[in-house]
Amino acid sequence: MDFEKKLSRLEEIVGKMERGDLALEDSLKLFEEGVKISRECHSQLNEAEAKVKLLVSMDENGKATTVNFAADQA
């Protein structure tokens, strides 16, 4: 699932939980799913931030530089 779909699902979960008409078991299942999605989104955002930082780096002459990105560099 891509980032936008995850974010949309997270908003849907929040909406359902805010209504307050769910059984406790259903609320716990949605909460668990929401936490999982939130962590995945956070991870994707961190990776994107690391890529942006690499792409906008400057060399000693002030020229923009790019570096091949590897997840373990973040």
PQR file with spaces between the fields and no chain letter, atoms N, CA, C, O and H, PARSE charges and radii, in Angstrom:
ATOM       1  N    MET     1       0.850   -1.178    0.000 -0.4000 1.5000
ATOM       2  CA   MET     1       0.000    0.000    0.000 -0.0000 2.0000
ATOM       3  C    MET     1       0.898    1.244    0.000  0.5500 1.7000
ATOM       4  O    MET     1       1.851    1.326    0.774 -0.5500 1.4000
ATOM       5  N    ASP     2       0.586    2.208   -0.872 -0.4000 1.5000
ATOM       6  CA   ASP     2       1.423    3.397   -0.936 -0.0000 2.0000
ATOM       7  C    ASP     2       1.107    4.368    0.214  0.5500 1.7000
ATOM       8  O    ASP     2       0.120    4.202    0.931 -0.5500 1.4000
ATOM       9  H    ASP     2      -0.188    2.141   -1.501  0.4000 1.0000
ATOM      10  N    PHE     3       1.955    5.366    0.367 -0.4000 1.5000
ATOM      11  CA   PHE     3       1.860    6.292    1.490 -0.0000 2.0000
ATOM      12  C    PHE     3       0.493    6.970    1.565  0.5500 1.7000
ATOM      13  O    PHE     3      -0.100    7.052    2.640 -0.5500 1.4000
ATOM      14  H    PHE     3       2.756    5.500   -0.215  0.4000 1.0000
ATOM      15  N    GLU     4      -0.004    7.452    0.437 -0.4000 1.5000
ATOM      16  CA   GLU     4      -1.278    8.164    0.428 -0.0000 2.0000
ATOM      17  C    GLU     4      -2.431    7.266    0.853  0.5500 1.7000
ATOM      18  O    GLU     4      -3.330    7.707    1.569 -0.5500 1.4000
ATOM      19  H    GLU     4       0.478    7.385   -0.437  0.4000 1.0000
ATOM      20  N    LYS     5      -2.414    6.015    0.421 -0.4000 1.5000
ATOM      21  CA   LYS     5      -3.465    5.075    0.824 -0.0000 2.0000
ATOM      22  C    LYS     5      -3.371    4.773    2.312  0.5500 1.7000
ATOM      23  O    LYS     5      -4.391    4.651    2.991 -0.5500 1.4000
ATOM      24  H    LYS     5      -1.684    5.656   -0.161  0.4000 1.0000
ATOM      25  N    LYS     6      -2.151    4.652    2.820 -0.4000 1.5000
ATOM      26  CA   LYS     6      -1.973    4.409    4.256 -0.0000 2.0000
ATOM      27  C    LYS     6      -2.498    5.583    5.057  0.5500 1.7000
ATOM      28  O    LYS     6      -3.174    5.400    6.070 -0.5500 1.4000
ATOM      29  H    LYS     6      -1.322    4.751    2.269  0.4000 1.0000
ATOM      30  N    LEU     7      -2.190    6.778    4.610 -0.4000 1.5000
ATOM      31  CA   LEU     7      -2.643    7.975    5.305 -0.0000 2.0000
ATOM      32  C    LEU     7      -4.170    8.063    5.281  0.5500 1.7000
ATOM      33  O    LEU     7      -4.791    8.421    6.282 -0.5500 1.4000
ATOM      34  H    LEU     7      -1.641    6.927    3.788  0.4000 1.0000
ATOM      35  N    SER     8      -4.764    7.741    4.149 -0.4000 1.5000
ATOM      36  CA   SER     8      -6.213    7.748    4.023 -0.0000 2.0000
ATOM      37  C    SER     8      -6.843    6.724    4.970  0.5500 1.7000
ATOM      38  O    SER     8      -7.843    7.010    5.629 -0.5500 1.4000
ATOM      39  H    SER     8      -4.259    7.451    3.336  0.4000 1.0000
ATOM      40  N    ARG     9      -6.257    5.541    5.030 -0.4000 1.5000
ATOM      41  CA   ARG     9      -6.773    4.499    5.928 -0.0000 2.0000
ATOM      42  C    ARG     9      -6.638    4.948    7.379  0.5500 1.7000
ATOM      43  O    ARG     9      -7.535    4.706    8.186 -0.5500 1.4000
ATOM      44  H    ARG     9      -5.446    5.308    4.495  0.4000 1.0000
ATOM      45  N    LEU    10      -5.545    5.590    7.713 -0.4000 1.5000
ATOM      46  CA   LEU    10      -5.332    6.076    9.073 -0.0000 2.0000
ATOM      47  C    LEU    10      -6.399    7.109    9.433  0.5500 1.7000
ATOM      48  O    LEU    10      -6.927    7.090   10.545 -0.5500 1.4000
ATOM      49  H    LEU    10      -4.817    5.787    7.058  0.4000 1.0000
ATOM      50  N    GLU    11      -6.719    8.000    8.512 -0.4000 1.5000
ATOM      51  CA   GLU    11      -7.766    8.994    8.747 -0.0000 2.0000
ATOM      52  C    GLU    11      -9.124    8.327    8.934  0.5500 1.7000
ATOM      53  O    GLU    11      -9.929    8.760    9.757 -0.5500 1.4000
ATOM      54  H    GLU    11      -6.290    8.015    7.609  0.4000 1.0000
ATOM      55  N    GLU    12      -9.369    7.283    8.173 -0.4000 1.5000
ATOM      56  CA   GLU    12     -10.614    6.528    8.303 -0.0000 2.0000
ATOM      57  C    GLU    12     -10.715    5.889    9.683  0.5500 1.7000
ATOM      58  O    GLU    12     -11.769    5.929   10.319 -0.5500 1.4000
ATOM      59  H    GLU    12      -8.715    6.930    7.504  0.4000 1.0000
ATOM      60  N    ILE    13      -9.626    5.306   10.136 -0.4000 1.5000
ATOM      61  CA   ILE    13      -9.595    4.673   11.460 -0.0000 2.0000
ATOM      62  C    ILE    13      -9.863    5.698   12.548  0.5500 1.7000
ATOM      63  O    ILE    13     -10.659    5.456   13.455 -0.5500 1.4000
ATOM      64  H    ILE    13      -8.770    5.273    9.620  0.4000 1.0000
ATOM      65  N    VAL    14      -9.200    6.841   12.458 -0.4000 1.5000
ATOM      66  CA   VAL    14      -9.392    7.901   13.460 -0.0000 2.0000
ATOM      67  C    VAL    14     -10.851    8.335   13.489  0.5500 1.7000
ATOM      68  O    VAL    14     -11.431    8.499   14.561 -0.5500 1.4000
ATOM      69  H    VAL    14      -8.553    7.038   11.721  0.4000 1.0000
ATOM      70  N    GLY    15     -11.443    8.522   12.313 -0.4000 1.5000
ATOM      71  CA   GLY    15     -12.844    8.923   12.236 -0.0000 2.0000
ATOM      72  C    GLY    15     -13.770    7.928   12.913  0.5500 1.7000
ATOM      73  O    GLY    15     -14.667    8.314   13.663 -0.5500 1.4000
ATOM      74  H    GLY    15     -10.971    8.389   11.441  0.4000 1.0000
ATOM      75  N    LYS    16     -13.550    6.650   12.648 -0.4000 1.5000
ATOM      76  CA   LYS    16     -14.381    5.607   13.261 -0.0000 2.0000
ATOM      77  C    LYS    16     -14.226    5.610   14.775  0.5500 1.7000
ATOM      78  O    LYS    16     -15.207    5.475   15.506 -0.5500 1.4000
ATOM      79  H    LYS    16     -12.821    6.337   12.039  0.4000 1.0000
ATOM      80  N    MET    17     -13.001    5.765   15.239 -0.4000 1.5000
ATOM      81  CA   MET    17     -12.761    5.731   16.680 -0.0000 2.0000
ATOM      82  C    MET    17     -13.301    6.978   17.373  0.5500 1.7000
ATOM      83  O    MET    17     -13.753    6.901   18.515 -0.5500 1.4000
ATOM      84  H    MET    17     -12.204    5.875   14.645  0.4000 1.0000
ATOM      85  N    GLU    18     -13.261    8.115   16.702 -0.4000 1.5000
ATOM      86  CA   GLU    18     -13.756    9.353   17.292 -0.0000 2.0000
ATOM      87  C    GLU    18     -15.273    9.340   17.467  0.5500 1.7000
ATOM      88  O    GLU    18     -15.804   10.006   18.355 -0.5500 1.4000
ATOM      89  H    GLU    18     -12.893    8.177   15.774  0.4000 1.0000
ATOM      90  N    ARG    19     -15.968    8.584   16.623 -0.4000 1.5000
ATOM      91  CA   ARG    19     -17.426    8.498   16.770 -0.0000 2.0000
ATOM      92  C    ARG    19     -17.804    7.870   18.103  0.5500 1.7000
ATOM      93  O    ARG    19     -18.833    8.215   18.684 -0.5500 1.4000
ATOM      94  H    ARG    19     -15.536    8.042   15.901  0.4000 1.0000
ATOM      95  N    GLY    20     -16.983    6.957   18.587 -0.4000 1.5000
ATOM      96  CA   GLY    20     -17.211    6.358   19.901 -0.0000 2.0000
ATOM      97  C    GLY    20     -18.298    5.309   19.955  0.5500 1.7000
ATOM      98  O    GLY    20     -18.772    4.980   21.042 -0.5500 1.4000
ATOM      99  H    GLY    20     -16.147    6.677   18.115  0.4000 1.0000
ATOM     100  N    ASP    21     -18.708    4.775   18.827 -0.4000 1.5000
ATOM     101  CA   ASP    21     -19.794    3.790   18.827 -0.0000 2.0000
ATOM     102  C    ASP    21     -19.303    2.363   18.580  0.5500 1.7000
ATOM     103  O    ASP    21     -20.102    1.474   18.286 -0.5500 1.4000
ATOM     104  H    ASP    21     -18.323    5.042   17.943  0.4000 1.0000
ATOM     105  N    LEU    22     -18.013    2.144   18.696 -0.4000 1.5000
ATOM     106  CA   LEU    22     -17.444    0.814   18.466 -0.0000 2.0000
ATOM     107  C    LEU    22     -17.362    0.019   19.769  0.5500 1.7000
ATOM     108  O    LEU    22     -17.216    0.578   20.856 -0.5500 1.4000
ATOM     109  H    LEU    22     -17.364    2.866   18.935  0.4000 1.0000
ATOM     110  N    ALA    23     -17.459   -1.281   19.626 -0.4000 1.5000
ATOM     111  CA   ALA    23     -17.224   -2.158   20.775 -0.0000 2.0000
ATOM     112  C    ALA    23     -15.740   -2.093   21.128  0.5500 1.7000
ATOM     113  O    ALA    23     -14.905   -1.764   20.286 -0.5500 1.4000
ATOM     114  H    ALA    23     -17.578   -1.736   18.743  0.4000 1.0000
ATOM     115  N    LEU    24     -15.428   -2.405   22.364 -0.4000 1.5000
ATOM     116  CA   LEU    24     -14.052   -2.334   22.832 -0.0000 2.0000
ATOM     117  C    LEU    24     -13.121   -3.175   21.971  0.5500 1.7000
ATOM     118  O    LEU    24     -12.036   -2.720   21.609 -0.5500 1.4000
ATOM     119  H    LEU    24     -16.107   -2.672   23.048  0.4000 1.0000
ATOM     120  N    GLU    25     -13.524   -4.376   21.643 -0.4000 1.5000
ATOM     121  CA   GLU    25     -12.672   -5.265   20.836 -0.0000 2.0000
ATOM     122  C    GLU    25     -12.403   -4.661   19.455  0.5500 1.7000
ATOM     123  O    GLU    25     -11.277   -4.716   18.960 -0.5500 1.4000
ATOM     124  H    GLU    25     -14.406   -4.745   21.937  0.4000 1.0000
ATOM     125  N    ASP    26     -13.432   -4.087   18.840 -0.4000 1.5000
ATOM     126  CA   ASP    26     -13.266   -3.452   17.531 -0.0000 2.0000
ATOM     127  C    ASP    26     -12.350   -2.235   17.626  0.5500 1.7000
ATOM     128  O    ASP    26     -11.516   -2.001   16.752 -0.5500 1.4000
ATOM     129  H    ASP    26     -14.347   -4.042   19.243  0.4000 1.0000
ATOM     130  N    SER    27     -12.517   -1.468   18.698 -0.4000 1.5000
ATOM     131  CA   SER    27     -11.655   -0.301   18.910 -0.0000 2.0000
ATOM     132  C    SER    27     -10.197   -0.714   19.053  0.5500 1.7000
ATOM     133  O    SER    27      -9.307   -0.063   18.507 -0.5500 1.4000
ATOM     134  H    SER    27     -13.194   -1.658   19.408  0.4000 1.0000
ATOM     135  N    LEU    28      -9.955   -1.783   19.778 -0.4000 1.5000
ATOM     136  CA   LEU    28      -8.585   -2.257   19.973 -0.0000 2.0000
ATOM     137  C    LEU    28      -7.967   -2.745   18.664  0.5500 1.7000
ATOM     138  O    LEU    28      -6.788   -2.507   18.403 -0.5500 1.4000
ATOM     139  H    LEU    28     -10.678   -2.312   20.222  0.4000 1.0000
ATOM     140  N    LYS    29      -8.759   -3.422   17.849 -0.4000 1.5000
ATOM     141  CA   LYS    29      -8.263   -3.889   16.552 -0.0000 2.0000
ATOM     142  C    LYS    29      -7.908   -2.703   15.659  0.5500 1.7000
ATOM     143  O    LYS    29      -6.856   -2.692   15.019 -0.5500 1.4000
ATOM     144  H    LYS    29      -9.717   -3.615   18.061  0.4000 1.0000
ATOM     145  N    LEU    30      -8.791   -1.708   15.620 -0.4000 1.5000
ATOM     146  CA   LEU    30      -8.512   -0.525   14.808 -0.0000 2.0000
ATOM     147  C    LEU    30      -7.310    0.244   15.337  0.5500 1.7000
ATOM     148  O    LEU    30      -6.490    0.740   14.565 -0.5500 1.4000
ATOM     149  H    LEU    30      -9.645   -1.717   16.140  0.4000 1.0000
ATOM     150  N    PHE    31      -7.211    0.338   16.660 -0.4000 1.5000
ATOM     151  CA   PHE    31      -6.073    1.032   17.260 -0.0000 2.0000
ATOM     152  C    PHE    31      -4.770    0.347   16.877  0.5500 1.7000
ATOM     153  O    PHE    31      -3.793    1.006   16.520 -0.5500 1.4000
ATOM     154  H    PHE    31      -7.877   -0.066   17.287  0.4000 1.0000
ATOM     155  N    GLU    32      -4.764   -0.976   16.954 -0.4000 1.5000
ATOM     156  CA   GLU    32      -3.568   -1.746   16.591 -0.0000 2.0000
ATOM     157  C    GLU    32      -3.208   -1.518   15.120  0.5500 1.7000
ATOM     158  O    GLU    32      -2.041   -1.312   14.790 -0.5500 1.4000
ATOM     159  H    GLU    32      -5.558   -1.510   17.244  0.4000 1.0000
ATOM     160  N    GLU    33      -4.203   -1.556   14.248 -0.4000 1.5000
ATOM     161  CA   GLU    33      -3.958   -1.312   12.835 -0.0000 2.0000
ATOM     162  C    GLU    33      -3.434    0.111   12.621  0.5500 1.7000
ATOM     163  O    GLU    33      -2.515    0.329   11.831 -0.5500 1.4000
ATOM     164  H    GLU    33      -5.152   -1.724   14.517  0.4000 1.0000
ATOM     165  N    GLY    34      -4.021    1.067   13.325 -0.4000 1.5000
ATOM     166  CA   GLY    34      -3.606    2.461   13.209 -0.0000 2.0000
ATOM     167  C    GLY    34      -2.168    2.677   13.640  0.5500 1.7000
ATOM     168  O    GLY    34      -1.427    3.409   12.983 -0.5500 1.4000
ATOM     169  H    GLY    34      -4.768    0.890   13.966  0.4000 1.0000
ATOM     170  N    VAL    35      -1.769    2.053   14.727 -0.4000 1.5000
ATOM     171  CA   VAL    35      -0.392    2.173   15.205 -0.0000 2.0000
ATOM     172  C    VAL    35       0.570    1.584   14.178  0.5500 1.7000
ATOM     173  O    VAL    35       1.619    2.166   13.901 -0.5500 1.4000
ATOM     174  H    VAL    35      -2.371    1.459   15.260  0.4000 1.0000
ATOM     175  N    LYS    36       0.216    0.440   13.617 -0.4000 1.5000
ATOM     176  CA   LYS    36       1.063   -0.201   12.600 -0.0000 2.0000
ATOM     177  C    LYS    36       1.217    0.716   11.384  0.5500 1.7000
ATOM     178  O    LYS    36       2.329    0.930   10.901 -0.5500 1.4000
ATOM     179  H    LYS    36      -0.636   -0.033   13.842  0.4000 1.0000
ATOM     180  N    ILE    37       0.110    1.251   10.896 -0.4000 1.5000
ATOM     181  CA   ILE    37       0.152    2.137    9.730 -0.0000 2.0000
ATOM     182  C    ILE    37       0.938    3.399   10.050  0.5500 1.7000
ATOM     183  O    ILE    37       1.721    3.871    9.226 -0.5500 1.4000
ATOM     184  H    ILE    37      -0.793    1.078   11.289  0.4000 1.0000
ATOM     185  N    SER    38       0.734    3.941   11.230 -0.4000 1.5000
ATOM     186  CA   SER    38       1.452    5.151   11.647 -0.0000 2.0000
ATOM     187  C    SER    38       2.960    4.923   11.639  0.5500 1.7000
ATOM     188  O    SER    38       3.717    5.777   11.177 -0.5500 1.4000
ATOM     189  H    SER    38       0.097    3.558   11.900  0.4000 1.0000
ATOM     190  N    ARG    39       3.389    3.792   12.140 -0.4000 1.5000
ATOM     191  CA   ARG    39       4.818    3.467   12.148 -0.0000 2.0000
ATOM     192  C    ARG    39       5.366    3.314   10.733  0.5500 1.7000
ATOM     193  O    ARG    39       6.474    3.763   10.438 -0.5500 1.4000
ATOM     194  H    ARG    39       2.774    3.098   12.515  0.4000 1.0000
ATOM     195  N    GLU    40       4.589    2.679    9.861 -0.4000 1.5000
ATOM     196  CA   GLU    40       5.022    2.515    8.471 -0.0000 2.0000
ATOM     197  C    GLU    40       5.145    3.874    7.780  0.5500 1.7000
ATOM     198  O    GLU    40       6.102    4.119    7.045 -0.5500 1.4000
ATOM     199  H    GLU    40       3.689    2.314   10.100  0.4000 1.0000
ATOM     200  N    CYS    41       4.173    4.754    8.019 -0.4000 1.5000
ATOM     201  CA   CYS    41       4.217    6.094    7.422 -0.0000 2.0000
ATOM     202  C    CYS    41       5.413    6.877    7.949  0.5500 1.7000
ATOM     203  O    CYS    41       6.103    7.555    7.189 -0.5500 1.4000
ATOM     204  H    CYS    41       3.395    4.555    8.616  0.4000 1.0000
ATOM     205  N    HIS    42       5.651    6.782    9.237 -0.4000 1.5000
ATOM     206  CA   HIS    42       6.784    7.478    9.846 -0.0000 2.0000
ATOM     207  C    HIS    42       8.093    7.002    9.232  0.5500 1.7000
ATOM     208  O    HIS    42       8.978    7.809    8.945 -0.5500 1.4000
ATOM     209  H    HIS    42       5.090    6.231    9.855  0.4000 1.0000
ATOM     210  N    SER    43       8.217    5.706    9.032 -0.4000 1.5000
ATOM     211  CA   SER    43       9.410    5.138    8.420 -0.0000 2.0000
ATOM     212  C    SER    43       9.591    5.650    6.991  0.5500 1.7000
ATOM     213  O    SER    43      10.700    5.998    6.585 -0.5500 1.4000
ATOM     214  H    SER    43       7.498    5.050    9.265  0.4000 1.0000
ATOM     215  N    GLN    44       8.496    5.693    6.233 -0.4000 1.5000
ATOM     216  CA   GLN    44       8.568    6.184    4.856 -0.0000 2.0000
ATOM     217  C    GLN    44       8.961    7.662    4.832  0.5500 1.7000
ATOM     218  O    GLN    44       9.745    8.079    3.979 -0.5500 1.4000
ATOM     219  H    GLN    44       7.595    5.410    6.562  0.4000 1.0000
ATOM     220  N    LEU    45       8.429    8.446    5.749 -0.4000 1.5000
ATOM     221  CA   LEU    45       8.776    9.866    5.810 -0.0000 2.0000
ATOM     222  C    LEU    45      10.249   10.062    6.162  0.5500 1.7000
ATOM     223  O    LEU    45      10.918   10.924    5.591 -0.5500 1.4000
ATOM     224  H    LEU    45       7.792    8.107    6.441  0.4000 1.0000
ATOM     225  N    ASN    46      10.749    9.269    7.094 -0.4000 1.5000
ATOM     226  CA   ASN    46      12.167    9.361    7.450 -0.0000 2.0000
ATOM     227  C    ASN    46      13.065    9.024    6.267  0.5500 1.7000
ATOM     228  O    ASN    46      14.086    9.673    6.043 -0.5500 1.4000
ATOM     229  H    ASN    46      10.206    8.569    7.558  0.4000 1.0000
ATOM     230  N    GLU    47      12.674    8.006    5.518 -0.4000 1.5000
ATOM     231  CA   GLU    47      13.454    7.614    4.343 -0.0000 2.0000
ATOM     232  C    GLU    47      13.419    8.721    3.290  0.5500 1.7000
ATOM     233  O    GLU    47      14.446    9.041    2.692 -0.5500 1.4000
ATOM     234  H    GLU    47      11.844    7.478    5.700  0.4000 1.0000
ATOM     235  N    ALA    48      12.251    9.302    3.065 -0.4000 1.5000
ATOM     236  CA   ALA    48      12.130   10.389    2.091 -0.0000 2.0000
ATOM     237  C    ALA    48      12.963   11.595    2.526  0.5500 1.7000
ATOM     238  O    ALA    48      13.616   12.229    1.697 -0.5500 1.4000
ATOM     239  H    ALA    48      11.417    9.042    3.552  0.4000 1.0000
ATOM     240  N    GLU    49      12.944   11.911    3.813 -0.4000 1.5000
ATOM     241  CA   GLU    49      13.738   13.027    4.327 -0.0000 2.0000
ATOM     242  C    GLU    49      15.220   12.790    4.095  0.5500 1.7000
ATOM     243  O    GLU    49      15.946   13.706    3.710 -0.5500 1.4000
ATOM     244  H    GLU    49      12.414   11.396    4.487  0.4000 1.0000
ATOM     245  N    ALA    50      15.668   11.573    4.326 -0.4000 1.5000
ATOM     246  CA   ALA    50      17.076   11.241    4.117 -0.0000 2.0000
ATOM     247  C    ALA    50      17.453   11.400    2.644  0.5500 1.7000
ATOM     248  O    ALA    50      18.540   11.885    2.329 -0.5500 1.4000
ATOM     249  H    ALA    50      15.078   10.828    4.639  0.4000 1.0000
ATOM     250  N    LYS    51      16.567   10.997    1.753 -0.4000 1.5000
ATOM     251  CA   LYS    51      16.828   11.148    0.323 -0.0000 2.0000
ATOM     252  C    LYS    51      16.938   12.622   -0.057  0.5500 1.7000
ATOM     253  O    LYS    51      17.831   13.012   -0.808 -0.5500 1.4000
ATOM     254  H    LYS    51      15.684   10.603    2.009  0.4000 1.0000
ATOM     255  N    VAL    52      16.028   13.431    0.465 -0.4000 1.5000
ATOM     256  CA   VAL    52      16.051   14.862    0.159 -0.0000 2.0000
ATOM     257  C    VAL    52      17.348   15.488    0.654  0.5500 1.7000
ATOM     258  O    VAL    52      17.955   16.297   -0.047 -0.5500 1.4000
ATOM     259  H    VAL    52      15.303   13.113    1.076  0.4000 1.0000
ATOM     260  N    LYS    53      17.770   15.122    1.845 -0.4000 1.5000
ATOM     261  CA   LYS    53      19.022   15.663    2.385 -0.0000 2.0000
ATOM     262  C    LYS    53      20.203   15.306    1.486  0.5500 1.7000
ATOM     263  O    LYS    53      21.100   16.124    1.279 -0.5500 1.4000
ATOM     264  H    LYS    53      17.277   14.465    2.414  0.4000 1.0000
ATOM     265  N    LEU    54      20.201   14.095    0.959 -0.4000 1.5000
ATOM     266  CA   LEU    54      21.286   13.690    0.071 -0.0000 2.0000
ATOM     267  C    LEU    54      21.235   14.458   -1.243  0.5500 1.7000
ATOM     268  O    LEU    54      22.271   14.830   -1.794 -0.5500 1.4000
ATOM     269  H    LEU    54      19.472   13.431    1.127  0.4000 1.0000
ATOM     270  N    LEU    55      20.045   14.688   -1.731 -0.4000 1.5000
ATOM     271  CA   LEU    55      19.895   15.345   -3.025 -0.0000 2.0000
ATOM     272  C    LEU    55      20.213   16.834   -2.985  0.5500 1.7000
ATOM     273  O    LEU    55      20.591   17.406   -4.007 -0.5500 1.4000
ATOM     274  H    LEU    55      19.204   14.385   -1.284  0.4000 1.0000
ATOM     275  N    VAL    56      20.071   17.463   -1.843 -0.4000 1.5000
ATOM     276  CA   VAL    56      20.306   18.905   -1.771 -0.0000 2.0000
ATOM     277  C    VAL    56      21.648   19.244   -1.118  0.5500 1.7000
ATOM     278  O    VAL    56      21.877   20.384   -0.714 -0.5500 1.4000
ATOM     279  H    VAL    56      19.763   16.997   -1.013  0.4000 1.0000
ATOM     280  N    SER    57      22.502   18.282   -1.020 -0.4000 1.5000
ATOM     281  CA   SER    57      23.832   18.547   -0.475 -0.0000 2.0000
ATOM     282  C    SER    57      24.623   19.422   -1.438  0.5500 1.7000
ATOM     283  O    SER    57      24.394   19.391   -2.647 -0.5500 1.4000
ATOM     284  H    SER    57      22.317   17.355   -1.348  0.4000 1.0000
ATOM     285  N    MET    58      25.550   20.198   -0.900 -0.4000 1.5000
ATOM     286  CA   MET    58      26.393   21.065   -1.722 -0.0000 2.0000
ATOM     287  C    MET    58      27.856   20.643   -1.563  0.5500 1.7000
ATOM     288  O    MET    58      28.294   20.238   -0.487 -0.5500 1.4000
ATOM     289  H    MET    58      25.736   20.223    0.082  0.4000 1.0000
ATOM     290  N    ASP    59      28.591   20.752   -2.666 -0.4000 1.5000
ATOM     291  CA   ASP    59      30.027   20.468   -2.585 -0.0000 2.0000
ATOM     292  C    ASP    59      30.770   21.735   -2.152  0.5500 1.7000
ATOM     293  O    ASP    59      30.149   22.761   -1.874 -0.5500 1.4000
ATOM     294  H    ASP    59      28.235   21.082   -3.541  0.4000 1.0000
ATOM     295  N    GLU    60      32.092   21.656   -2.097 -0.4000 1.5000
ATOM     296  CA   GLU    60      32.893   22.793   -1.630 -0.0000 2.0000
ATOM     297  C    GLU    60      32.795   24.015   -2.539  0.5500 1.7000
ATOM     298  O    GLU    60      33.133   25.125   -2.127 -0.5500 1.4000
ATOM     299  H    GLU    60      32.596   20.822   -2.323  0.4000 1.0000
ATOM     300  N    ASN    61      32.333   23.816   -3.778 -0.4000 1.5000
ATOM     301  CA   ASN    61      32.167   24.919   -4.722 -0.0000 2.0000
ATOM     302  C    ASN    61      30.741   25.477   -4.739  0.5500 1.7000
ATOM     303  O    ASN    61      30.428   26.371   -5.526 -0.5500 1.4000
ATOM     304  H    ASN    61      32.059   22.914   -4.113  0.4000 1.0000
ATOM     305  N    GLY    62      29.886   24.948   -3.872 -0.4000 1.5000
ATOM     306  CA   GLY    62      28.508   25.418   -3.813 -0.0000 2.0000
ATOM     307  C    GLY    62      27.587   24.812   -4.843  0.5500 1.7000
ATOM     308  O    GLY    62      26.464   25.278   -5.033 -0.5500 1.4000
ATOM     309  H    GLY    62      30.139   24.222   -3.233  0.4000 1.0000
ATOM     310  N    LYS    63      28.059   23.767   -5.515 -0.4000 1.5000
ATOM     311  CA   LYS    63      27.225   23.099   -6.509 -0.0000 2.0000
ATOM     312  C    LYS    63      26.436   21.974   -5.844  0.5500 1.7000
ATOM     313  O    LYS    63      26.933   21.284   -4.954 -0.5500 1.4000
ATOM     314  H    LYS    63      28.972   23.389   -5.361  0.4000 1.0000
ATOM     315  N    ALA    64      25.193   21.807   -6.300 -0.4000 1.5000
ATOM     316  CA   ALA    64      24.362   20.730   -5.777 -0.0000 2.0000
ATOM     317  C    ALA    64      24.976   19.382   -6.139  0.5500 1.7000
ATOM     318  O    ALA    64      25.475   19.191   -7.248 -0.5500 1.4000
ATOM     319  H    ALA    64      24.789   22.367   -7.023  0.4000 1.0000
ATOM     320  N    THR    65      24.932   18.474   -5.213 -0.4000 1.5000
ATOM     321  CA   THR    65      25.459   17.128   -5.450 -0.0000 2.0000
ATOM     322  C    THR    65      24.373   16.104   -5.173  0.5500 1.7000
ATOM     323  O    THR    65      23.432   16.362   -4.422 -0.5500 1.4000
ATOM     324  H    THR    65      24.526   18.629   -4.313  0.4000 1.0000
ATOM     325  N    THR    66      24.514   14.951   -5.783 -0.4000 1.5000
ATOM     326  CA   THR    66      23.616   13.833   -5.488 -0.0000 2.0000
ATOM     327  C    THR    66      24.471   12.643   -5.115  0.5500 1.7000
ATOM     328  O    THR    66      25.610   12.493   -5.558 -0.5500 1.4000
ATOM     329  H    THR    66      25.278   14.741   -6.393  0.4000 1.0000
ATOM     330  N    VAL    67      23.883   11.806   -4.287 -0.4000 1.5000
ATOM     331  CA   VAL    67      24.554   10.593   -3.833 -0.0000 2.0000
ATOM     332  C    VAL    67      23.547    9.467   -3.958  0.5500 1.7000
ATOM     333  O    VAL    67      22.371    9.643   -3.640 -0.5500 1.4000
ATOM     334  H    VAL    67      22.958   11.928   -3.926  0.4000 1.0000
ATOM     335  N    ASN    68      23.993    8.330   -4.412 -0.4000 1.5000
ATOM     336  CA   ASN    68      23.090    7.168   -4.441 -0.0000 2.0000
ATOM     337  C    ASN    68      22.611    6.892   -3.037  0.5500 1.7000
ATOM     338  O    ASN    68      23.403    6.867   -2.095 -0.5500 1.4000
ATOM     339  H    ASN    68      24.948    8.186   -4.670  0.4000 1.0000
ATOM     340  N    PHE    69      21.317    6.684   -2.896 -0.4000 1.5000
ATOM     341  CA   PHE    69      20.709    6.474   -1.590 -0.0000 2.0000
ATOM     342  C    PHE    69      20.652    4.995   -1.254  0.5500 1.7000
ATOM     343  O    PHE    69      20.275    4.166   -2.083 -0.5500 1.4000
ATOM     344  H    PHE    69      20.674    6.704   -3.661  0.4000 1.0000
ATOM     345  N    ALA    70      21.027    4.684   -0.038 -0.4000 1.5000
ATOM     346  CA   ALA    70      20.842    3.342    0.515 -0.0000 2.0000
ATOM     347  C    ALA    70      20.180    3.522    1.866  0.5500 1.7000
ATOM     348  O    ALA    70      20.560    4.402    2.639 -0.5500 1.4000
ATOM     349  H    ALA    70      21.333    5.357    0.635  0.4000 1.0000
ATOM     350  N    ALA    71      19.192    2.692    2.152 -0.4000 1.5000
ATOM     351  CA   ALA    71      18.413    2.836    3.385 -0.0000 2.0000
ATOM     352  C    ALA    71      19.289    2.842    4.636  0.5500 1.7000
ATOM     353  O    ALA    71      18.940    3.486    5.626 -0.5500 1.4000
ATOM     354  H    ALA    71      18.884    1.977    1.524  0.4000 1.0000
ATOM     355  N    ASP    72      20.419    2.138    4.609 -0.4000 1.5000
ATOM     356  CA   ASP    72      21.273    2.097    5.790 -0.0000 2.0000
ATOM     357  C    ASP    72      22.077    3.367    5.979  0.5500 1.7000
ATOM     358  O    ASP    72      22.767    3.503    6.989 -0.5500 1.4000
ATOM     359  H    ASP    72      20.703    1.615    3.805  0.4000 1.0000
ATOM     360  N    GLN    73      22.013    4.308    5.036 -0.4000 1.5000
ATOM     361  CA   GLN    73      22.696    5.592    5.195 -0.0000 2.0000
ATOM     362  C    GLN    73      21.895    6.552    6.067  0.5500 1.7000
ATOM     363  O    GLN    73      22.455    7.488    6.637 -0.5500 1.4000
ATOM     364  H    GLN    73      21.452    4.198    4.215  0.4000 1.0000
ATOM     365  N    ALA    74      20.602    6.327    6.172 -0.4000 1.5000
ATOM     366  CA   ALA    74      19.730    7.250    6.903 -0.0000 2.0000
ATOM     367  C    ALA    74      19.989    7.219    8.379  0.5500 1.7000
ATOM     368  O    ALA    74      19.337    7.938    9.136 -0.5500 1.4000
ATOM     369  H    ALA    74      20.147    5.567    5.709  0.4000 1.0000
